[in-house]
Amino acid sequence: MNLDSDNIDDPRAKDLFSALQEAQKEGIQDIEGILSLCADDAAVRFVREVDASGELKEGLEKILQDGIAQKRRAILEKERKRLVAQLQTSQSGSSDILQEKMILEDIMKIDGELKASGGDINE
């Protein structure tokens, strides 16, 4: 499961993510260079405030990796819930056993990814 701007609900976060993607393509690695690609002034101000507070000193790359990992876990958890609901629906009606097996396999795959990433697999 890949993370792209379609997986981001917050418009400011989406704009920042797009700026990060563009910066990566252009080889830009400094904060000001990345922010120059960001169209949302409020998002730029927020990042500058966070930078001024010292929160970015541990490394922008680590912060980005943590944020992406957290968003990826949220996407996986959402997909897992959708699959569980689909499985429950299929079990209540006359459903294809093969389809149920495929859904269970998808759930188990997601569980493995969540476990590896430290996500919540309790449903």
Stockholm file with secondary structure:
# STOCKHOLM 1.0

chainA/1-123         MNLDSDNIDDPRAKDLFSALQEAQKEGIQDIEGILSLCADDAAVRFVREVDASGELKEGLEKILQDGIAQKRRAILEKERKRLVAQLQTSQSGSSDILQEKMILEDIMKIDGELKASGGDINE
#=GR chainA/1-123 SS CCCCGGGCCSHHHHHHHHHHHHHHHHTCCSHHHHHTTCCCHHHHHHHHHHHHHTGGGGCHHHHHHHHHHHHHHHHHHHHHHHHHHHHHHHHHSSCCHHHHHHHHHHHHHHHHHHHHHTCCCCC
#=GC SS_cons         CCCCGGGCCSHHHHHHHHHHHHHHHHTCCSHHHHHTTCCCHHHHHHHHHHHHHTGGGGCHHHHHHHHHHHHHHHHHHHHHHHHHHHHHHHHHSSCCHHHHHHHHHHHHHHHHHHHHHTCCCCC
//
